[in-house]
Protein backbone atom coordinates (compact mmCIF):
# COMPACT_ATOMS: atom_id res chain seq x y z
CA UNK A 1 0.00 0.00 0.00
CA UNK A 2 2.74 2.42 0.96
CA UNK A 3 4.67 1.59 -2.18
CA UNK A 4 1.57 2.12 -4.28
CA UNK A 5 0.92 5.51 -2.63
CA UNK A 6 4.56 6.55 -3.17
CA UNK A 7 4.36 5.64 -6.86
CA UNK A 8 1.11 7.60 -7.26
CA UNK A 9 2.55 10.69 -5.53
CA UNK A 10 5.72 10.51 -7.62
CA UNK A 11 3.71 10.23 -10.83
CA UNK A 12 1.51 13.15 -9.75
CA UNK A 13 4.55 15.30 -9.02
CA UNK A 14 5.99 14.51 -12.44
CA UNK A 15 2.72 15.36 -14.13
CA UNK A 16 2.42 18.67 -12.28
CA UNK A 17 6.07 19.46 -13.00
CA UNK A 18 5.66 18.79 -16.70
CA UNK A 19 2.47 20.83 -16.72
CA UNK A 20 4.25 23.77 -15.09
CA UNK A 21 7.08 23.54 -17.60
CA UNK A 22 4.64 23.39 -20.49
CA UNK A 23 2.75 26.37 -19.10
CA UNK A 24 5.97 28.39 -18.75
CA UNK A 25 7.04 27.46 -22.26
CA UNK A 26 3.65 28.54 -23.58
CA UNK A 27 3.99 32.06 -22.14
CA UNK A 28 4.59 34.67 -24.82
CA UNK A 29 7.47 37.11 -24.37
CA UNK A 30 7.12 40.85 -23.99
CA UNK A 31 7.46 42.64 -27.30
CA UNK A 32 10.01 45.47 -27.07
CA UNK A 33 10.72 48.05 -29.78
CA UNK A 34 13.70 50.44 -29.80
CA UNK A 35 14.99 53.41 -31.74
CA UNK A 36 17.77 55.99 -31.28
CA UNK A 37 17.40 59.75 -31.57
CA UNK A 38 20.19 59.85 -34.16
CA UNK A 39 22.16 57.47 -36.36
CA UNK A 40 25.38 59.48 -35.88
CA UNK A 41 26.89 60.96 -32.72
CA UNK A 42 30.18 62.32 -31.38
CA UNK A 43 32.29 60.82 -28.60
CA UNK A 44 31.32 62.31 -25.25
CA UNK A 45 27.83 63.29 -26.38
CA UNK A 46 24.50 61.86 -25.19
CA UNK A 47 21.68 60.43 -27.28
CA UNK A 48 18.16 59.28 -26.40
CA UNK A 49 17.02 55.70 -26.88
CA UNK A 50 13.29 55.10 -26.73
CA UNK A 51 10.77 52.43 -27.49
CA UNK A 52 7.63 50.64 -26.42
CA UNK A 53 6.84 47.52 -24.40
CA UNK A 54 3.77 45.50 -25.41
CA UNK A 55 2.34 43.05 -22.87
CA UNK A 56 0.30 42.99 -19.62
CA UNK A 57 1.71 44.39 -16.39
CA UNK A 58 4.53 46.37 -17.99
CA UNK A 59 3.38 49.81 -16.83
CA UNK A 60 5.51 51.14 -13.98
CA UNK A 61 8.13 48.43 -14.42
CA UNK A 62 11.75 48.97 -15.50
CA UNK A 63 13.39 48.39 -18.84
CA UNK A 64 17.15 47.81 -18.94
CA UNK A 65 19.14 49.59 -21.66
CA UNK A 66 22.45 48.03 -22.71
CA UNK A 67 25.34 49.24 -24.89
CA UNK A 68 27.94 47.24 -26.81
CA UNK A 69 31.04 48.15 -28.82
CA UNK A 70 32.31 46.10 -31.75
CA UNK A 71 33.80 42.87 -30.38
CA UNK A 72 32.71 43.68 -26.81
CA UNK A 73 30.08 42.44 -24.37
CA UNK A 74 26.73 43.97 -23.53
CA UNK A 75 26.92 46.42 -20.61
CA UNK A 76 23.95 47.95 -18.79
CA UNK A 77 24.11 51.76 -19.06
CA UNK A 78 20.62 52.94 -18.10
CA UNK A 79 17.16 51.93 -16.97
CA UNK A 80 13.80 53.45 -17.82
CA UNK A 81 10.31 53.19 -16.36
CA UNK A 82 7.53 52.00 -18.66
CA UNK A 83 4.63 54.46 -18.94
CA UNK A 84 0.96 53.37 -19.02
CA UNK A 85 1.14 53.68 -22.80
CA UNK A 86 4.03 51.22 -22.84
CA UNK A 87 6.52 53.88 -23.94
CA UNK A 88 9.94 54.37 -22.32
CA UNK A 89 13.04 56.47 -22.97
CA UNK A 90 16.52 56.93 -21.53
CA UNK A 91 19.44 59.29 -22.07
CA UNK A 92 22.70 57.42 -22.71
CA UNK A 93 26.27 58.50 -23.42
CA UNK A 94 28.36 57.62 -26.48
CA UNK A 95 31.78 57.91 -24.82
CA UNK A 96 34.06 56.59 -27.57
CA UNK A 97 34.29 56.40 -31.33
CA UNK A 98 33.14 53.44 -33.39
CA UNK A 99 29.89 51.65 -34.20
CA UNK A 100 27.93 51.50 -30.94
CA UNK A 101 24.95 49.16 -30.49
CA UNK A 102 22.02 49.44 -28.09
CA UNK A 103 19.24 47.12 -26.98
CA UNK A 104 16.45 47.18 -24.36
CA UNK A 105 15.29 44.29 -22.17
CA UNK A 106 11.99 43.97 -20.27
CA UNK A 107 12.31 41.33 -17.56
CA UNK A 108 9.93 38.40 -17.18
CA UNK A 109 6.70 38.52 -15.16
CA UNK A 110 4.07 36.00 -14.09
CA UNK A 111 2.30 36.58 -17.39
CA UNK A 112 5.16 37.03 -19.84
CA UNK A 113 8.67 35.84 -20.56
CA UNK A 114 11.46 38.43 -20.81
CA UNK A 115 11.53 40.38 -24.06
CA UNK A 116 14.52 41.88 -25.89
CA UNK A 117 14.35 44.60 -28.51
CA UNK A 118 16.07 44.51 -31.89
CA UNK A 119 19.62 45.92 -31.84
CA UNK A 120 20.08 49.51 -33.03
CA UNK A 121 23.51 50.78 -34.06
CA UNK A 122 24.78 54.36 -34.05
CA UNK A 123 27.97 55.63 -35.69
CA UNK A 124 30.04 57.54 -33.13
CA UNK A 125 32.78 59.82 -34.43
CA UNK A 126 35.84 60.87 -32.44
CA UNK A 127 38.78 63.20 -33.10
CA UNK A 128 41.95 61.07 -33.03
CA UNK A 129 45.31 62.82 -32.62
CA UNK A 130 47.69 61.36 -35.22
CA UNK A 131 50.67 61.67 -32.86
CA UNK A 132 49.02 59.01 -30.68
CA UNK A 133 47.95 56.64 -33.46
CA UNK A 134 49.69 53.66 -35.04
CA UNK A 135 51.45 54.68 -38.24
CA UNK A 136 54.70 54.74 -40.18
CA UNK A 137 56.94 57.63 -39.06
CA UNK A 138 60.05 58.45 -41.12
CA UNK A 139 62.05 61.24 -39.47
CA UNK A 140 58.84 62.66 -38.02
CA UNK A 141 58.87 63.43 -34.31
CA UNK A 142 55.66 63.36 -32.23
CA UNK A 143 55.95 65.48 -29.08
CA UNK A 144 54.66 68.58 -27.31
CA UNK A 145 55.67 71.71 -29.20
CA UNK A 146 55.22 75.47 -29.11
CA UNK A 147 54.60 76.87 -32.56
CA UNK A 148 54.79 80.66 -32.93
CA UNK A 149 53.88 81.08 -29.27
CA UNK A 150 51.02 78.55 -29.27
CA UNK A 151 51.50 75.34 -27.28
CA UNK A 152 50.31 72.00 -28.70
CA UNK A 153 50.35 68.73 -26.75
CA UNK A 154 50.08 66.40 -29.78
CA UNK A 155 52.36 68.05 -32.34
CA UNK A 156 54.35 66.51 -35.20
CA UNK A 157 57.63 68.00 -36.42
CA UNK A 158 58.86 67.38 -39.97
CA UNK A 159 62.35 67.73 -41.36
CA UNK A 160 63.46 67.57 -45.01
CA UNK A 161 62.57 64.27 -46.76
CA UNK A 162 60.42 63.10 -43.85
CA UNK A 163 56.90 61.72 -43.99
CA UNK A 164 54.31 59.88 -41.94
CA UNK A 165 51.55 57.52 -43.06
CA UNK A 166 48.39 56.19 -41.40
CA UNK A 167 45.51 53.94 -42.46
CA UNK A 168 42.08 55.56 -41.99
CA UNK A 169 40.48 52.49 -43.64
CA UNK A 170 37.39 54.34 -44.86
CA UNK A 171 36.26 55.14 -41.30
CA UNK A 172 37.45 58.78 -41.26
CA UNK A 173 35.80 61.79 -42.87
CA UNK A 174 38.29 64.64 -42.45
CA UNK A 175 41.80 65.69 -41.44
CA UNK A 176 42.70 69.00 -39.84
CA UNK A 177 45.79 70.61 -38.34
CA UNK A 178 47.46 73.89 -37.48
CA UNK A 179 50.73 74.45 -39.30
CA UNK A 180 53.74 76.80 -39.27
CA UNK A 181 57.53 76.54 -39.28
CA UNK A 182 60.26 77.71 -36.97
CA UNK A 183 62.67 79.90 -38.95
CA UNK A 184 66.36 79.06 -38.88
CA UNK A 185 69.34 81.17 -39.85
CA UNK A 186 68.23 81.84 -43.44
CA UNK A 187 64.83 82.64 -44.91
CA UNK A 188 63.70 79.95 -47.31
CA UNK A 189 64.30 80.64 -50.95
CA UNK A 190 61.35 78.50 -52.02
CA UNK A 191 57.83 78.08 -50.79
CA UNK A 192 57.25 75.28 -48.30
CA UNK A 193 54.11 73.16 -48.57
CA UNK A 194 52.40 70.56 -46.45
CA UNK A 195 51.42 67.75 -48.83
CA UNK A 196 48.39 65.71 -47.79
CA UNK A 197 48.22 62.56 -49.90
CA UNK A 198 45.10 60.39 -49.62
CA UNK A 199 44.96 57.03 -51.38
CA UNK A 200 41.42 55.96 -52.24
CA UNK A 201 40.36 52.36 -52.65
CA UNK A 202 39.86 52.96 -56.37
CA UNK A 203 41.60 55.56 -58.54
CA UNK A 204 44.81 57.57 -58.38
CA UNK A 205 46.29 59.22 -55.29
CA UNK A 206 44.86 62.62 -54.39
CA UNK A 207 47.31 65.29 -53.22
CA UNK A 208 46.44 68.55 -51.51
CA UNK A 209 49.17 71.18 -50.93
CA UNK A 210 48.91 73.72 -48.12
CA UNK A 211 51.46 76.61 -47.91
CA UNK A 212 53.63 76.64 -44.78
CA UNK A 213 54.52 80.11 -43.49
CA UNK A 214 56.03 81.71 -40.41
CA UNK A 215 53.89 83.63 -37.97
CA UNK A 216 50.60 82.48 -36.51
CA UNK A 217 49.80 78.86 -37.40
CA UNK A 218 47.28 78.42 -40.19
CA UNK A 219 44.53 75.81 -40.27
CA UNK A 220 44.53 73.14 -42.96
CA UNK A 221 41.51 70.87 -43.45
CA UNK A 222 41.26 68.05 -46.01
CA UNK A 223 38.43 65.61 -46.71
CA UNK A 224 39.22 61.93 -46.15
CA UNK A 225 36.05 60.62 -47.79
CA UNK A 226 36.91 57.27 -49.39
CA UNK A 227 40.55 57.43 -48.24
CA UNK A 228 42.32 54.16 -47.46
CA UNK A 229 45.67 55.75 -46.57
CA UNK A 230 46.81 59.18 -45.38
CA UNK A 231 50.38 60.41 -45.93
CA UNK A 232 51.78 63.73 -44.71
CA UNK A 233 55.04 65.32 -45.89
CA UNK A 234 56.53 68.79 -46.25
CA UNK A 235 58.13 69.93 -49.53
CA UNK A 236 60.29 72.90 -50.41
CA UNK A 237 62.77 72.97 -47.53
CA UNK A 238 65.56 75.48 -48.35
CA UNK A 239 69.02 74.18 -49.12
CA UNK A 240 70.61 76.21 -46.33
CA UNK A 241 69.65 77.06 -42.79
CA UNK A 242 67.80 75.05 -40.19
CA UNK A 243 64.05 74.59 -40.42
CA UNK A 244 61.43 72.44 -38.74
CA UNK A 245 57.90 72.45 -40.10
CA UNK A 246 55.49 71.69 -37.29
CA UNK A 247 51.90 70.53 -37.28
CA UNK A 248 49.89 71.60 -34.27
CA UNK A 249 47.70 68.74 -33.02
CA UNK A 250 46.96 67.09 -36.41
CA UNK A 251 43.88 64.90 -36.08
CA UNK A 252 41.34 62.88 -38.01
CA UNK A 253 37.59 62.59 -37.43
CA UNK A 254 36.72 58.90 -37.41
CA UNK A 255 33.98 56.40 -36.70
CA UNK A 256 36.53 54.43 -34.66
CA UNK A 257 38.21 54.56 -31.22
CA UNK A 258 41.67 54.29 -32.83
CA UNK A 259 43.34 53.76 -36.21
CA UNK A 260 44.37 50.21 -37.17
CA UNK A 261 47.97 49.04 -37.03
CA UNK A 262 50.00 50.06 -40.07
CA UNK A 263 53.23 48.86 -41.65
CA UNK A 264 54.86 50.41 -44.68
CA UNK A 265 54.42 47.04 -46.43
CA UNK A 266 50.64 47.46 -46.16
CA UNK A 267 50.60 50.10 -48.89
Backbone torsions as a table, in degrees:
resi	resn	phi	psi	omega
1	UNK	NA	-46.8	-179.9
2	UNK	-63.6	-39.7	179.4
3	UNK	-65.1	-39.7	-179.9
4	UNK	-63.9	-43.9	178.9
5	UNK	-62.0	-41.6	179.4
6	UNK	-62.3	-41.8	179.0
7	UNK	-63.9	-42.8	-179.9
8	UNK	-62.8	-46.0	-180.0
9	UNK	-62.7	-41.9	179.2
10	UNK	-62.4	-44.6	179.3
11	UNK	-63.1	-40.2	179.1
12	UNK	-63.7	-42.0	179.0
13	UNK	-62.0	-41.2	178.9
14	UNK	-64.2	-42.7	179.7
15	UNK	-62.0	-46.5	179.8
16	UNK	-63.9	-38.6	179.0
17	UNK	-64.3	-45.4	179.0
18	UNK	-65.1	-35.8	179.1
19	UNK	-65.3	-41.0	178.8
20	UNK	-65.1	-41.2	178.3
21	UNK	-63.8	-42.1	179.9
22	UNK	-65.3	-38.3	179.3
23	UNK	-65.6	-41.2	179.0
24	UNK	-65.5	-40.6	-179.8
25	UNK	-66.7	-28.3	-177.6
26	UNK	-78.7	-15.1	179.8
27	UNK	-62.6	132.5	173.2
28	UNK	-76.7	158.7	178.4
29	UNK	-90.6	155.9	171.7
30	UNK	-61.8	141.4	174.3
31	UNK	-95.9	124.8	-175.9
32	UNK	-125.1	125.4	174.6
33	UNK	-103.9	161.0	-179.0
34	UNK	-154.4	143.2	172.6
35	UNK	-147.3	159.2	177.5
36	UNK	-111.0	153.2	-176.7
37	UNK	-71.0	-16.4	179.2
38	UNK	-154.6	154.7	176.7
39	UNK	-96.1	-3.1	-179.5
40	UNK	-144.9	132.1	-178.8
41	UNK	-137.3	179.6	178.5
42	UNK	-122.1	143.3	-179.5
43	UNK	-54.3	131.7	-179.5
44	UNK	94.2	-10.2	178.9
45	UNK	-89.8	167.7	177.0
46	UNK	-113.4	146.9	172.9
47	UNK	-126.9	169.8	178.5
48	UNK	-112.0	128.2	171.6
49	UNK	-107.3	137.1	-176.7
50	UNK	-144.9	163.8	-179.8
51	UNK	-176.8	-161.7	-177.5
52	UNK	-144.9	139.7	176.1
53	UNK	-105.7	128.2	177.5
54	UNK	-112.3	123.6	-179.0
55	UNK	149.9	155.1	-176.4
56	UNK	-70.0	145.7	173.8
57	UNK	75.2	14.0	-178.1
58	UNK	-83.1	-28.6	-177.0
59	UNK	-57.6	132.1	179.7
60	UNK	83.7	-9.6	178.8
61	UNK	-89.4	168.3	-175.8
62	UNK	-96.6	146.4	171.1
63	UNK	-114.4	134.5	178.5
64	UNK	-94.2	130.3	177.6
65	UNK	-106.8	129.0	-178.4
66	UNK	-121.3	152.5	-179.5
67	UNK	-125.5	146.6	178.3
68	UNK	-144.4	137.1	172.6
69	UNK	-95.1	164.2	-179.8
70	UNK	-57.4	125.8	179.2
71	UNK	80.1	-0.4	-177.1
72	UNK	-104.2	-177.4	180.0
73	UNK	-98.7	161.4	175.8
74	UNK	-71.5	134.1	180.0
75	UNK	-129.3	131.3	177.8
76	UNK	-71.2	127.3	-176.9
77	UNK	-122.4	-11.9	-179.6
78	UNK	-165.7	165.0	171.1
79	UNK	-136.3	153.9	-178.5
80	UNK	-139.7	148.1	178.8
81	UNK	-92.8	132.5	-179.5
82	UNK	-76.3	129.8	178.1
83	UNK	-80.7	166.4	177.9
84	UNK	-55.2	-29.5	179.1
85	UNK	-75.9	-10.6	-176.2
86	UNK	95.8	-9.4	-177.0
87	UNK	-77.6	152.8	174.6
88	UNK	-150.0	159.6	175.7
89	UNK	-156.5	154.6	179.3
90	UNK	-149.9	148.0	177.7
91	UNK	-97.9	122.9	-176.4
92	UNK	-129.4	151.2	-178.7
93	UNK	-90.0	150.3	170.3
94	UNK	-114.9	84.2	-167.6
95	UNK	-76.6	-18.4	-177.8
96	UNK	-141.6	159.5	-178.8
97	UNK	-69.7	159.8	178.1
98	UNK	113.7	160.4	177.3
99	UNK	-58.7	124.9	-175.5
100	UNK	-122.3	123.7	-176.0
101	UNK	-103.6	149.9	178.5
102	UNK	-132.9	149.8	171.6
103	UNK	-148.0	161.2	178.2
104	UNK	-125.8	142.1	-177.2
105	UNK	-127.7	126.4	171.5
106	UNK	-103.0	120.7	-177.5
107	UNK	-64.4	164.6	-178.2
108	UNK	-70.3	160.4	174.3
109	UNK	-138.3	-176.4	179.3
110	UNK	-68.0	-18.5	-176.5
111	UNK	-106.6	-18.1	-173.9
112	UNK	-141.3	150.3	169.8
113	UNK	-80.2	163.5	178.6
114	UNK	-60.3	145.7	178.4
115	UNK	-123.0	142.0	-180.0
116	UNK	-123.2	135.3	-178.5
117	UNK	-74.9	164.9	167.9
118	UNK	-62.8	156.3	179.4
119	UNK	-82.7	134.1	175.9
120	UNK	-116.9	135.3	-175.5
121	UNK	-117.7	134.9	179.0
122	UNK	-119.3	134.7	173.4
123	UNK	-77.4	128.0	179.7
124	UNK	-118.1	120.8	-177.6
125	UNK	-99.2	146.9	-177.2
126	UNK	-142.5	141.3	174.0
127	UNK	-78.9	121.0	179.8
128	UNK	-109.9	121.4	177.9
129	UNK	-74.0	124.8	-175.2
130	UNK	-64.0	-27.8	179.7
131	UNK	-64.0	-21.5	-178.2
132	UNK	-101.7	0.8	-173.8
133	UNK	-102.9	154.8	177.1
134	UNK	-65.5	133.2	-179.5
135	UNK	-168.7	-176.8	176.1
136	UNK	-107.2	114.5	-177.0
137	UNK	-110.6	117.9	177.4
138	UNK	-116.2	101.5	-177.9
139	UNK	59.5	31.9	174.0
140	UNK	-114.8	130.4	-173.2
141	UNK	-111.2	117.1	173.8
142	UNK	-89.0	124.0	177.9
143	UNK	-170.5	172.2	174.7
144	UNK	-70.0	139.3	-176.1
145	UNK	-147.7	151.6	173.3
146	UNK	-110.7	117.3	-176.2
147	UNK	-113.3	112.8	179.5
148	UNK	51.3	43.4	175.8
149	UNK	86.1	-3.3	179.7
150	UNK	-107.3	127.6	-176.9
151	UNK	-91.2	134.0	178.4
152	UNK	-126.2	135.1	-176.4
153	UNK	-91.8	-11.2	-178.3
154	UNK	-131.2	50.7	-174.7
155	UNK	-84.5	161.1	172.0
156	UNK	-127.9	132.5	179.3
157	UNK	-112.7	130.0	-178.0
158	UNK	-110.8	139.4	170.6
159	UNK	-111.1	179.3	179.9
160	UNK	-61.1	139.4	178.1
161	UNK	62.6	28.5	177.6
162	UNK	-109.4	155.2	177.9
163	UNK	-158.4	164.8	177.5
164	UNK	-142.5	142.8	-175.7
165	UNK	-133.4	139.9	176.5
166	UNK	-131.5	170.3	-179.0
167	UNK	-122.4	92.5	177.8
168	UNK	-65.4	-26.3	176.0
169	UNK	54.0	43.4	173.0
170	UNK	68.3	4.2	-177.2
171	UNK	-98.5	-0.2	-176.9
172	UNK	-115.3	146.0	-176.4
173	UNK	-108.0	-25.9	-177.8
174	UNK	-157.2	157.1	176.6
175	UNK	-122.9	139.4	176.2
176	UNK	-146.0	151.8	178.7
177	UNK	-159.7	163.9	167.1
178	UNK	-104.4	142.4	-173.5
179	UNK	-143.5	141.4	175.1
180	UNK	-162.8	178.3	172.6
181	UNK	-135.5	151.8	177.4
182	UNK	-90.1	120.0	-174.3
183	UNK	-73.9	138.7	178.3
184	UNK	-94.8	-139.7	-173.9
185	UNK	-85.1	-15.6	-177.5
186	UNK	-136.5	135.6	175.6
187	UNK	-64.9	143.7	-179.1
188	UNK	-66.8	140.9	179.4
189	UNK	-81.6	-25.4	-178.0
190	UNK	-118.5	161.1	176.0
191	UNK	-70.0	143.7	175.1
192	UNK	-105.4	140.5	-177.5
193	UNK	-133.8	138.5	166.4
194	UNK	-82.6	125.2	179.9
195	UNK	-106.2	118.5	178.1
196	UNK	-105.8	111.1	-175.7
197	UNK	-110.3	116.1	177.9
198	UNK	-111.3	130.8	-179.6
199	UNK	-104.5	110.9	178.7
200	UNK	-77.0	167.2	177.9
201	UNK	-64.2	-39.0	178.4
202	UNK	-125.8	140.6	177.3
203	UNK	100.5	177.2	-176.8
204	UNK	-78.6	162.8	177.0
205	UNK	-60.2	150.6	177.8
206	UNK	-118.3	118.9	-179.0
207	UNK	-108.4	138.1	174.0
208	UNK	-125.0	127.0	-179.7
209	UNK	-105.9	133.1	179.6
210	UNK	-123.4	122.4	-179.8
211	UNK	-60.0	139.8	176.8
212	UNK	-108.0	123.9	-177.8
213	UNK	-130.8	165.2	173.1
214	UNK	-78.7	177.4	-179.9
215	UNK	89.5	-158.4	-177.3
216	UNK	-61.6	135.3	179.4
217	UNK	-58.4	141.6	176.7
218	UNK	-99.9	157.1	178.5
219	UNK	-96.2	132.5	174.9
220	UNK	-120.2	130.8	178.8
221	UNK	-132.0	130.5	-177.5
222	UNK	-133.8	136.7	177.0
223	UNK	-70.5	139.8	176.1
224	UNK	-112.6	17.6	-179.0
225	UNK	-58.1	122.1	178.7
226	UNK	77.7	7.5	-176.3
227	UNK	-83.1	131.0	176.2
228	UNK	-93.5	-34.9	178.4
229	UNK	-130.0	155.9	175.7
230	UNK	-133.7	120.7	178.3
231	UNK	-121.8	133.7	177.3
232	UNK	-116.2	137.4	174.9
233	UNK	-152.9	164.9	177.9
234	UNK	-123.4	125.9	179.0
235	UNK	-107.7	159.3	172.6
236	UNK	87.6	23.0	175.7
237	UNK	-63.8	138.7	178.9
238	UNK	-67.4	157.2	-178.7
239	UNK	-74.9	-19.7	179.7
240	UNK	-126.7	161.7	179.0
241	UNK	88.5	176.9	-177.3
242	UNK	-121.7	122.9	-176.4
243	UNK	-137.3	142.1	171.3
244	UNK	-129.8	119.4	173.8
245	UNK	-88.2	127.2	-174.6
246	UNK	-119.6	139.1	174.0
247	UNK	-105.0	125.6	-180.0
248	UNK	-88.3	109.1	177.1
249	UNK	50.4	55.1	175.1
250	UNK	-63.1	138.2	-175.6
251	UNK	-151.0	160.6	178.5
252	UNK	-125.6	146.9	-177.5
253	UNK	-101.6	110.0	-167.7
254	UNK	-131.7	149.3	170.3
255	UNK	-87.0	64.4	-176.3
256	UNK	-167.6	151.5	177.4
257	UNK	-82.4	-15.8	178.7
258	UNK	-165.8	163.2	176.6
259	UNK	-85.8	148.9	-179.0
260	UNK	-68.8	160.1	176.3
261	UNK	-56.9	146.8	-178.0
262	UNK	-139.9	134.6	171.1
263	UNK	-123.2	150.4	-177.4
264	UNK	-59.9	-24.6	178.9
265	UNK	-72.9	-12.0	-179.3
266	UNK	-74.8	-17.7	-176.3
267	UNK	-68.2	NA	NA
